[in-house]
Amino acid sequence: MKKYENGSFRLSNVGEEVTLKGWVAKKRNLGGLLFIDLRDRSGIMQLVIRPENPCYALGETLKNEYVIEVVGIVVERESKNENLPTGEVELSVSQLKIINQSSDLPFELTKDTTALEDTRLKYRYLDLRRENLQQNLILRHQVTLITRNFLSKLGFIEIETPILCKSTPEGARDYLVPSRISKGKFYALPQSPQIYKQLLMIGGMEKYFQIARCFRDEDLRADRQPEFTQIDIEMSFATEEDIWQVVESLMKEIFKQVKGIQLDAFERLTYTECMKRFGSDKPDTRFAMELEDITSIFEHTNFEIFKNIIENKGIINALVVKNHASDYSRKDLDKLTEFVKIYGAKALSYLKYNDGELSGSIVKVMNEEEKSSLITTLGIEANDLVLIVADKKKIVQSSLGALRNKLGHDLHLIEEEKYNFLWVTNFPMFEYSEEEERFVAAHHPFTSPNLEDVDKLMTDPENCFSRAYDLVLNGYELLSGSIRIHDQQLQEKVFEAIGMTMEEAKTKFGFFLDAFQFGTPPHGGVGIGLERLIMILAGTDNIRDVVAFPKTASASDLMSEAPNIVDKKQLKELGIELVK
């Protein structure tokens, strides 16, 4: 094993004879002197080989990424490098040995490499030699270590749950694993340890956690992978406040140790208020620009489009973009219109305010009272831009919420070094599935409804709210959790509300429901998205930057070429025949 870390040397080490090992990051010949940057995980140490040195000829043959071993004396550098931790010293080499050679590289291993992501993923083992990726993985290790130590001190027990499970198709698609022994039957990889961690509470473990691997066969995006890790926590005899306190304390400890930041108390908003103000259940609260409800201003409008929308119980909302009207041409506004259409909006109306006058796409259909009321209500000032969507509530909120985020980034309104945590509470118990033409569980069917809403389970599911909560950080959903149902009769009511008979429920969750007969304690918990947390801490918006061997957006591994075909013999053993 190596005795020394290349990035550890300082002036205090001058005069020491040491043996170093690592990769050649760069070689330079300056006036006969050979300078070599020797890299290992800890950093870079500059080597110097003089022409009279017996190692000189061998040193000239070195290429980038050769693995070498050197012996030498640490000396003070004449030309110091303030940008390098070891920049005040270098190693005067007396012995050099080539351990292994390297072929020409498919891309440069620099911090800000211009190589295409597909190329870097194909040669991921080379990409991992870059400092920023190594630091991200070290950061990930640090956060999981802090988590383990913190929760262990609070009396939580780390327990592993099965990877080969029963398929319980509620939520995303399962990844299925065929059984060789029981042909025609399948295991499923866990979407989360949800059922097992609840069983652990029934089993009397009281406080559980796990750095859990989860698998979901769903469409991918920049902050999602088909296999991911969550910090899974479950507690018996706990209220929402108990769970929130544990999570807040954990986050404060992580940010204190990793970033040296003392976090303030976490803000809380209900789901309904969150949607009303931000048009999103995971808003980025690092900048203002909230949605404004202006429906009442147009209650008596003659503008047929707005009039019909109000009569059909729709709403009209606006965003006020302060002091940026002059930055948006008609062409720019047309692009914003196309953007909101992605979220179901049919149109985006706009108004600009200058010289005490409104101008824009709907100014001709507004009377003076509506103009005056709009200016006063929204506090419109010179060079303000007002963007308006009128439609069904869900479309208005989601389209303007997405537009708000876009404008926040486009106009650089976001304080990048700020960390805003927000608890979003009281989520709807159900959401209507157009595809299935029924109400389905908004989170999962084991989430407890608010006690005051139990009577609405069958009569008014649309206005039934739950004891579910999310923690949002800078516009990302960092965790999702809830207080679970522990009463068997209430669980049966929830299954009935989503159109699931007890026979169906027992087929899907039989062993789990059986366990409820034997003294189930009240319990609840959370699943914290580890990769998303590391992504934010590392300052990247691409989750692949914090995963050692990630998949592409099409869920493939370019390096190992997975998924791939398998031998016909294997398929035969599994009793599987492929259909073309």
C-alpha positions as CSV (number, residue, x, y, z in Angstrom):
1,M,0.0,0.0,0.0
2,K,1.2,3.6,-0.7
3,K,2.7,5.3,2.3
4,Y,2.3,8.9,1.0
5,E,-0.5,10.9,-0.6
6,N,0.7,13.0,-3.5
7,G,-1.4,16.0,-2.5
8,S,-0.2,16.2,1.1
9,F,3.2,17.7,0.8
10,R,4.0,21.3,2.1
11,L,7.1,23.3,2.9
12,S,7.3,21.4,6.2
13,N,8.3,18.3,4.2
14,V,11.3,19.8,2.5
15,G,14.4,17.5,2.8
16,E,12.3,14.3,3.2
17,E,13.1,11.4,1.0
18,V,9.8,9.8,-0.1
19,T,8.4,7.2,-2.6
20,L,5.4,8.3,-4.6
21,K,3.1,6.4,-7.0
22,G,0.4,7.6,-9.4
23,W,-0.5,8.6,-12.9
24,V,1.3,11.0,-15.2
25,A,-1.2,13.9,-15.6
26,K,1.1,16.1,-17.6
27,K,4.8,16.2,-18.8
28,R,6.7,19.3,-19.8
29,N,10.3,19.8,-21.1
30,L,11.5,23.3,-20.1
31,G,15.1,24.2,-21.0
32,G,16.2,20.6,-20.5
33,L,14.4,20.1,-17.3
34,L,11.6,17.5,-17.2
35,F,8.6,18.5,-15.2
36,I,5.9,15.9,-14.5
37,D,2.6,16.3,-12.7
38,L,2.1,13.1,-10.7
39,R,-1.6,12.6,-9.8
40,D,-3.3,10.3,-7.4
41,R,-6.7,10.6,-5.6
42,S,-5.3,13.2,-3.2
43,G,-4.0,15.6,-5.8
44,I,-0.9,16.5,-7.8
45,M,2.8,16.6,-6.9
46,Q,5.2,18.1,-9.4
47,L,8.3,16.0,-10.2
48,V,11.5,17.4,-11.6
49,I,14.1,15.4,-13.5
50,R,17.4,17.0,-14.4
51,P,19.4,16.2,-17.6
52,E,22.3,14.6,-15.7
53,N,19.9,12.3,-13.9
54,P,20.2,8.6,-15.0
55,C,16.4,8.5,-15.0
56,Y,16.2,11.3,-17.6
57,A,16.0,9.1,-20.8
58,L,13.3,7.0,-19.2
59,G,11.5,10.1,-18.1
60,E,11.4,11.4,-21.7
61,T,9.4,8.3,-22.8
62,L,6.6,9.0,-20.3
63,K,3.1,9.7,-21.7
64,N,-0.1,10.8,-20.0
65,E,-1.7,8.2,-17.7
66,Y,1.4,6.1,-17.4
67,V,1.5,4.6,-13.9
68,I,4.9,5.2,-12.3
69,E,6.8,5.0,-9.1
70,V,9.4,7.5,-8.1
71,V,11.8,8.1,-5.3
72,G,13.2,11.6,-4.5
73,I,13.8,14.5,-2.1
74,V,11.1,17.1,-1.4
75,V,12.5,20.5,-2.3
76,E,11.2,24.1,-2.3
77,R,10.0,25.3,-5.7
78,E,11.6,28.3,-7.3
79,S,8.4,29.2,-9.2
80,K,5.6,28.6,-6.8
81,N,2.0,27.8,-8.0
82,E,-0.6,29.4,-5.7
83,N,-3.4,27.5,-7.4
84,L,-2.0,24.1,-6.2
85,P,-2.0,22.9,-2.6
86,T,1.4,21.4,-3.2
87,G,2.5,24.5,-5.2
88,E,5.4,25.5,-2.9
89,V,7.3,22.2,-3.3
90,E,8.3,19.6,-5.8
91,L,10.1,16.3,-5.8
92,S,13.6,16.1,-7.1
93,V,13.6,12.5,-8.6
94,S,16.4,10.1,-8.1
95,Q,14.7,6.9,-9.1
96,L,12.0,6.2,-11.7
97,K,10.1,3.1,-12.5
98,I,7.3,2.6,-15.1
99,I,4.7,0.3,-13.5
100,N,2.3,0.3,-16.5
101,Q,1.9,2.1,-19.8
102,S,-1.3,3.7,-21.2
103,S,-2.7,3.8,-24.7
104,D,-3.6,7.2,-26.3
105,L,-6.6,8.6,-24.5
106,P,-10.1,9.0,-26.1
107,F,-10.5,12.4,-24.4
108,E,-8.6,14.8,-22.2
109,L,-8.9,14.1,-18.5
110,T,-9.3,17.8,-17.5
111,K,-11.7,19.3,-15.0
112,D,-13.6,21.1,-17.7
113,T,-13.3,18.6,-20.5
114,T,-15.1,19.3,-23.7
115,A,-15.7,15.6,-24.4
116,L,-19.2,14.5,-25.2
117,E,-21.0,12.9,-22.3
118,D,-21.6,9.7,-24.3
119,T,-17.8,9.4,-24.8
120,R,-17.2,10.0,-21.1
121,L,-19.8,7.4,-20.1
122,K,-18.3,4.8,-22.5
123,Y,-14.9,5.3,-20.9
124,R,-16.3,6.0,-17.4
125,Y,-13.2,4.4,-15.7
126,L,-11.2,7.2,-17.3
127,D,-13.7,9.9,-16.6
128,L,-13.5,8.9,-12.9
129,R,-9.9,10.0,-12.8
130,R,-11.0,13.6,-13.2
131,E,-10.8,15.6,-10.0
132,N,-14.4,16.9,-9.9
133,L,-15.9,13.4,-10.3
134,Q,-13.6,12.0,-7.6
135,Q,-14.6,14.8,-5.3
136,N,-18.3,14.1,-5.9
137,L,-17.9,10.5,-4.9
138,I,-15.8,11.4,-1.9
139,L,-18.6,13.9,-0.9
140,R,-21.1,11.1,-1.3
141,H,-19.1,8.9,1.0
142,Q,-18.8,11.7,3.5
143,V,-22.6,12.4,3.5
144,T,-23.5,8.7,4.0
145,L,-20.9,8.5,6.8
146,I,-22.4,11.5,8.6
147,T,-25.9,10.0,8.2
148,R,-24.9,6.7,9.6
149,N,-23.1,8.2,12.6
150,F,-25.9,10.8,13.3
151,L,-28.8,8.3,13.1
152,S,-26.9,5.7,15.1
153,K,-26.4,8.2,17.9
154,L,-30.2,8.7,18.0
155,G,-30.8,5.0,18.5
156,F,-31.7,4.1,14.9
157,I,-30.7,0.6,13.7
158,E,-29.4,0.1,10.2
159,I,-31.2,-2.9,8.6
160,E,-30.9,-4.3,5.1
161,T,-34.2,-5.3,3.3
162,P,-34.6,-7.7,0.4
163,I,-33.7,-6.8,-3.2
164,L,-35.7,-9.7,-4.6
165,C,-39.3,-8.9,-3.7
166,K,-42.9,-9.5,-4.8
167,S,-44.2,-7.2,-7.5
168,T,-46.7,-4.7,-6.1
169,P,-47.6,-2.6,-9.1
170,E,-48.7,0.7,-7.5
171,G,-46.6,3.6,-8.7
172,A,-43.8,3.3,-11.3
173,R,-43.1,0.1,-13.3
174,D,-41.2,-2.7,-11.6
175,Y,-38.0,-4.2,-12.9
176,L,-38.8,-7.9,-13.0
177,V,-36.5,-10.8,-12.4
178,P,-37.5,-14.3,-13.7
179,S,-37.2,-17.2,-11.3
180,R,-35.4,-20.3,-12.7
181,I,-36.7,-22.5,-10.0
182,S,-40.4,-21.4,-10.2
183,K,-40.8,-21.0,-13.9
184,G,-43.3,-18.4,-15.1
185,K,-43.0,-16.5,-11.8
186,F,-41.0,-13.3,-11.2
187,Y,-39.4,-11.4,-8.4
188,A,-39.4,-7.6,-8.6
189,L,-36.6,-5.2,-7.6
190,P,-37.8,-2.8,-4.9
191,Q,-39.0,0.6,-5.9
192,S,-38.4,1.4,-2.3
193,P,-38.2,-0.6,0.9
194,Q,-41.7,0.7,1.8
195,I,-43.5,-2.5,2.8
196,Y,-40.4,-4.0,4.6
197,K,-39.7,-0.9,6.7
198,Q,-43.3,-0.9,7.8
199,L,-43.0,-4.6,8.7
200,L,-39.9,-3.7,10.7
201,M,-42.1,-1.3,12.7
202,I,-44.6,-4.1,13.3
203,G,-41.6,-6.3,14.2
204,G,-40.8,-3.9,17.1
205,M,-37.6,-2.3,15.8
206,E,-39.0,1.2,16.5
207,K,-36.2,3.1,14.8
208,Y,-34.8,1.9,11.4
209,F,-32.7,3.4,8.7
210,Q,-30.9,2.1,5.6
211,I,-28.9,3.5,2.7
212,A,-31.2,1.7,0.4
213,R,-30.9,0.8,-3.3
214,C,-34.1,1.3,-5.2
215,F,-35.2,0.5,-8.8
216,R,-37.9,2.1,-11.0
217,D,-38.5,1.4,-14.6
218,E,-39.6,4.9,-15.6
219,D,-38.6,7.6,-18.1
220,L,-35.4,9.3,-17.1
221,R,-34.3,13.0,-16.8
222,A,-31.3,14.9,-15.5
223,D,-32.2,14.3,-11.9
224,R,-33.4,10.7,-12.2
225,Q,-31.7,7.2,-12.7
226,P,-33.3,3.8,-13.0
227,E,-31.4,2.6,-10.0
228,F,-30.8,5.1,-7.2
229,T,-30.1,5.3,-3.5
230,Q,-32.3,6.8,-0.7
231,I,-31.7,7.4,3.0
232,D,-34.6,5.4,4.3
233,I,-35.9,6.2,7.8
234,E,-38.9,4.8,9.7
235,M,-40.0,5.5,13.3
236,S,-42.7,4.0,15.5
237,F,-44.9,6.1,17.9
238,A,-43.8,9.2,16.0
239,T,-45.8,12.3,14.9
240,E,-45.0,14.4,11.9
241,E,-43.2,16.8,14.2
242,D,-40.9,14.0,15.5
243,I,-40.0,13.0,12.0
244,W,-39.4,16.5,10.7
245,Q,-37.2,17.3,13.7
246,V,-35.0,14.2,13.0
247,V,-34.7,15.1,9.3
248,E,-34.0,18.8,9.9
249,S,-31.3,18.0,12.5
250,L,-29.7,15.5,10.0
251,M,-29.7,18.1,7.2
252,K,-28.2,20.7,9.6
253,E,-25.5,18.3,10.5
254,I,-24.7,17.4,6.9
255,F,-24.5,21.1,5.8
256,K,-22.5,22.1,8.8
257,Q,-19.8,19.4,8.2
258,V,-19.8,19.5,4.4
259,K,-20.4,23.2,3.7
260,G,-19.6,24.9,7.0
261,I,-23.2,26.4,6.9
262,Q,-25.6,26.9,9.8
263,L,-29.0,26.3,8.3
264,D,-32.0,28.3,9.5
265,A,-35.3,26.7,10.5
266,F,-37.1,25.1,7.6
267,E,-40.1,26.9,6.2
268,R,-43.5,25.1,5.9
269,L,-46.3,25.4,3.4
270,T,-49.3,23.3,2.7
271,Y,-49.6,21.8,-0.7
272,T,-52.6,24.0,-1.6
273,E,-50.8,27.2,-0.6
274,C,-47.6,26.0,-2.4
275,M,-49.5,25.5,-5.7
276,K,-51.4,28.8,-5.3
277,R,-48.2,30.8,-4.7
278,F,-45.7,29.0,-6.9
279,G,-47.6,26.7,-9.3
280,S,-45.5,23.8,-8.1
281,D,-45.3,21.4,-5.2
282,K,-41.5,21.7,-5.3
283,P,-40.9,25.4,-5.7
284,D,-37.5,27.1,-5.8
285,T,-37.9,29.7,-3.1
286,R,-34.6,31.4,-3.7
287,F,-36.3,34.0,-5.7
288,A,-39.7,35.8,-5.4
289,M,-42.0,36.3,-8.4
290,E,-45.1,34.4,-7.1
291,L,-48.3,33.7,-9.0
292,E,-51.0,36.3,-8.6
293,D,-54.7,35.4,-8.8
294,I,-56.4,38.1,-10.9
295,T,-59.6,36.3,-11.6
296,S,-61.7,38.8,-9.6
297,I,-60.5,41.7,-11.7
298,F,-62.1,40.1,-14.8
299,E,-65.4,39.0,-13.1
300,H,-67.4,41.4,-15.3
301,T,-65.2,41.3,-18.4
302,N,-66.5,41.6,-21.9
303,F,-63.5,39.6,-23.2
304,E,-65.2,36.5,-24.3
305,I,-62.3,34.1,-23.7
306,F,-61.8,35.2,-20.1
307,K,-65.5,35.3,-19.5
308,N,-66.0,31.7,-20.6
309,I,-63.1,30.5,-18.5
310,I,-64.5,32.1,-15.4
311,E,-68.0,30.8,-16.1
312,N,-66.5,27.3,-16.4
313,K,-64.9,27.6,-13.0
314,G,-61.4,28.3,-14.4
315,I,-59.0,30.9,-13.0
316,I,-56.7,33.7,-14.3
317,N,-53.2,34.0,-12.8
318,A,-50.3,36.3,-13.6
319,L,-46.6,36.6,-13.1
320,V,-45.1,40.0,-12.8
321,V,-41.5,40.1,-14.2
322,K,-40.1,43.2,-12.5
323,N,-38.1,45.7,-14.7
324,H,-37.6,43.3,-17.6
325,A,-40.3,44.4,-20.1
326,S,-37.7,45.9,-22.4
327,D,-35.8,42.6,-22.5
328,Y,-38.7,40.7,-24.3
329,S,-39.5,41.3,-27.9
330,R,-42.6,39.9,-29.6
331,K,-40.5,37.0,-30.8
332,D,-39.3,36.3,-27.3
333,L,-42.9,36.3,-26.0
334,D,-43.9,33.9,-28.7
335,K,-41.3,31.5,-27.5
336,L,-42.7,31.8,-24.0
337,T,-46.1,31.1,-25.4
338,E,-44.8,27.9,-27.0
339,F,-43.2,27.0,-23.7
340,V,-46.5,27.2,-21.6
341,K,-48.3,25.2,-24.2
342,I,-46.1,22.2,-23.2
343,Y,-48.0,22.3,-19.9
344,G,-51.4,22.4,-21.5
345,A,-52.0,26.2,-21.6
346,K,-53.7,27.4,-24.8
347,A,-52.2,30.9,-24.8
348,L,-50.0,33.3,-22.9
349,S,-51.3,36.9,-22.7
350,Y,-48.8,39.7,-21.9
351,L,-48.8,43.3,-20.8
352,K,-46.0,45.9,-20.6
353,Y,-46.1,49.0,-18.5
354,N,-44.3,52.2,-19.5
355,D,-44.9,55.9,-19.3
356,G,-48.0,55.2,-17.1
357,E,-49.6,53.1,-19.9
358,L,-50.3,49.5,-20.4
359,S,-49.6,47.9,-23.8
360,G,-49.8,44.3,-25.0
361,S,-51.8,41.5,-26.4
362,I,-55.0,42.0,-24.4
363,V,-54.9,45.7,-23.6
364,K,-57.6,46.5,-26.3
365,V,-60.2,44.2,-24.6
366,M,-59.6,45.7,-21.1
367,N,-61.7,48.6,-19.8
368,E,-60.2,51.4,-17.7
369,E,-61.4,49.9,-14.4
370,E,-59.7,46.6,-15.2
371,K,-56.5,48.3,-16.2
372,S,-56.4,50.5,-13.0
373,S,-57.3,47.5,-10.8
374,L,-54.6,45.4,-12.4
375,I,-51.9,48.1,-11.9
376,T,-52.9,48.6,-8.3
377,T,-53.4,44.9,-7.3
378,L,-50.1,43.7,-8.9
379,G,-48.1,46.8,-7.9
380,I,-47.0,47.3,-11.5
381,E,-44.1,49.8,-12.1
382,A,-42.2,51.1,-15.1
383,N,-40.7,48.5,-17.4
384,D,-42.6,45.6,-15.7
385,L,-43.8,42.7,-17.8
386,V,-47.1,40.9,-16.9
387,L,-47.6,37.3,-18.1
388,I,-51.1,35.9,-17.9
389,V,-52.6,32.4,-18.3
390,A,-56.4,31.7,-18.1
391,D,-57.6,28.1,-18.0
392,K,-58.5,25.3,-15.6
393,K,-56.8,25.7,-12.2
394,K,-54.4,22.8,-12.7
395,I,-53.2,24.0,-16.1
396,V,-52.8,27.6,-15.0
397,Q,-50.7,26.7,-11.9
398,S,-48.5,24.1,-13.6
399,S,-47.8,26.2,-16.7
400,L,-47.0,29.4,-14.8
401,G,-45.1,27.4,-12.2
402,A,-42.9,26.0,-15.0
403,L,-42.6,29.4,-16.6
404,R,-41.6,31.0,-13.2
405,N,-38.7,28.5,-12.9
406,K,-37.6,29.2,-16.5
407,L,-37.6,33.0,-16.0
408,G,-35.7,32.6,-12.7
409,H,-32.9,30.8,-14.5
410,D,-33.0,32.9,-17.7
411,L,-32.9,36.2,-15.9
412,H,-30.4,35.1,-13.2
413,L,-32.8,35.8,-10.4
414,I,-31.6,32.8,-8.3
415,E,-29.0,33.1,-5.5
416,E,-26.9,30.1,-6.5
417,E,-25.0,29.8,-3.1
418,K,-28.3,29.8,-1.1
419,Y,-30.0,26.7,0.3
420,N,-33.7,27.0,0.9
421,F,-35.4,24.1,2.5
422,L,-39.2,23.9,2.5
423,W,-41.6,21.3,4.0
424,V,-44.6,20.9,1.8
425,T,-47.4,19.3,3.9
426,N,-51.0,18.2,3.6
427,F,-50.8,16.6,0.1
428,P,-54.0,15.4,-1.6
429,M,-54.8,11.9,-0.6
430,F,-55.7,11.0,-4.2
431,E,-55.2,12.1,-7.7
432,Y,-57.4,11.3,-10.7
433,S,-55.9,9.1,-13.3
434,E,-57.3,10.0,-16.8
435,E,-55.8,6.7,-18.1
436,E,-57.5,4.5,-15.5
437,E,-60.5,6.7,-15.1
438,R,-60.4,6.5,-11.3
439,F,-58.8,8.1,-8.3
440,V,-55.4,6.6,-7.3
441,A,-53.2,7.1,-4.3
442,A,-51.2,10.3,-4.7
443,H,-48.2,8.8,-2.8
444,H,-48.9,5.2,-1.9
445,P,-52.0,3.4,-0.5
446,F,-50.5,3.1,3.0
447,T,-50.4,6.9,3.5
448,S,-52.8,8.0,6.3
449,P,-55.5,10.5,5.5
450,N,-55.9,13.5,7.8
451,L,-58.1,12.3,10.6
452,E,-60.6,15.1,9.9
453,D,-60.8,14.0,6.3
454,V,-61.6,10.3,6.9
455,D,-65.3,10.9,6.1
456,K,-64.3,12.2,2.7
457,L,-62.6,9.0,1.6
458,M,-65.7,7.8,-0.3
459,T,-67.8,10.9,-0.6
460,D,-65.3,13.6,-1.6
461,P,-61.9,12.1,-2.6
462,E,-60.9,15.2,-4.5
463,N,-60.8,17.2,-1.3
464,C,-59.4,14.6,1.0
465,F,-55.9,15.4,2.2
466,S,-53.3,13.2,3.7
467,R,-50.5,13.1,6.3
468,A,-48.0,13.1,3.5
469,Y,-45.1,15.6,3.3
470,D,-42.2,16.4,1.0
471,L,-39.0,18.2,1.8
472,V,-38.0,20.5,-1.1
473,L,-34.5,22.0,-1.5
474,N,-33.9,24.7,-4.2
475,G,-36.6,23.4,-6.4
476,Y,-35.8,19.7,-6.1
477,E,-38.0,17.2,-4.2
478,L,-35.4,15.9,-1.7
479,L,-37.6,13.5,0.2
480,S,-41.1,12.2,0.3
481,G,-42.7,10.6,3.4
482,S,-45.9,10.2,5.4
483,I,-47.5,8.9,8.6
484,R,-48.7,5.4,7.6
485,I,-52.0,3.8,8.2
486,H,-51.8,1.4,11.2
487,D,-55.5,0.7,11.6
488,Q,-56.7,-2.3,9.5
489,Q,-60.2,-0.9,9.0
490,L,-58.9,2.4,7.8
491,Q,-56.6,0.6,5.4
492,E,-59.6,-1.2,4.0
493,K,-61.4,2.1,3.4
494,V,-58.5,3.5,1.5
495,F,-58.3,0.5,-0.7
496,E,-62.0,0.8,-1.4
497,A,-61.6,4.5,-2.2
498,I,-59.1,3.7,-5.0
499,G,-61.3,1.0,-6.4
500,M,-59.3,-1.9,-5.0
501,T,-61.3,-4.8,-3.5
502,M,-59.9,-6.6,-0.5
503,E,-59.4,-9.7,-2.7
504,E,-57.2,-7.6,-5.0
505,A,-55.4,-6.1,-2.0
506,K,-54.7,-9.5,-0.5
507,T,-53.3,-10.7,-3.8
508,K,-50.9,-7.8,-4.0
509,F,-50.2,-7.2,-0.3
510,G,-51.5,-10.3,1.5
511,F,-48.5,-11.0,3.8
512,F,-48.3,-7.3,4.6
513,L,-52.0,-7.0,5.5
514,D,-51.9,-10.2,7.6
515,A,-49.2,-8.5,9.7
516,F,-51.6,-5.7,10.6
517,Q,-53.6,-8.2,12.8
518,F,-50.9,-8.4,15.4
519,G,-50.6,-5.1,17.2
520,T,-49.3,-2.6,14.6
521,P,-47.9,0.6,16.2
522,P,-48.5,4.1,14.7
523,H,-45.5,4.8,12.5
524,G,-44.1,7.0,9.8
525,G,-41.0,7.9,7.9
526,V,-39.2,9.3,4.9
527,G,-37.1,8.4,1.9
528,I,-34.4,11.0,1.2
529,G,-33.0,11.0,-2.4
530,L,-29.2,10.7,-1.8
531,E,-28.2,11.5,-5.3
532,R,-30.3,14.6,-5.4
533,L,-28.8,15.8,-2.1
534,I,-25.2,15.1,-3.3
535,M,-26.0,16.8,-6.7
536,I,-27.1,20.0,-4.9
537,L,-24.1,19.9,-2.5
538,A,-21.7,19.4,-5.4
539,G,-23.2,22.3,-7.4
540,T,-24.2,20.2,-10.5
541,D,-27.6,19.8,-12.2
542,N,-26.8,16.4,-13.7
543,I,-27.3,13.4,-11.4
544,R,-24.9,11.3,-13.5
545,D,-22.1,13.5,-12.0
546,V,-22.6,12.0,-8.6
547,V,-23.1,8.3,-9.6
548,A,-20.0,6.1,-10.2
549,F,-21.4,4.2,-13.1
550,P,-24.6,5.9,-14.3
551,K,-27.1,5.0,-17.1
552,T,-28.0,7.3,-20.0
553,A,-31.4,8.8,-20.5
554,S,-32.4,5.6,-22.4
555,A,-31.4,3.6,-19.3
556,S,-28.4,2.0,-21.0
557,D,-24.8,1.6,-19.7
558,L,-22.5,2.6,-22.6
559,M,-19.5,1.2,-20.9
560,S,-20.7,-2.4,-20.2
561,E,-23.2,-2.3,-23.1
562,A,-26.1,-3.2,-20.8
563,P,-28.9,-4.1,-21.3
564,N,-27.8,-6.8,-23.8
565,I,-28.9,-10.1,-25.3
566,V,-28.4,-13.3,-23.2
567,D,-27.6,-16.8,-24.3
568,K,-30.6,-18.9,-25.5
569,K,-29.6,-21.6,-23.0
570,Q,-30.2,-19.1,-20.1
571,L,-33.6,-18.2,-21.5
572,K,-34.5,-21.9,-21.8
573,E,-33.5,-22.5,-18.2
574,L,-35.8,-19.7,-17.2
575,G,-38.7,-20.9,-19.3
576,I,-38.7,-17.7,-21.4
577,E,-39.3,-17.3,-25.1
578,L,-38.7,-14.0,-26.8
579,V,-41.4,-12.6,-29.0
580,K,-40.2,-10.6,-32.0
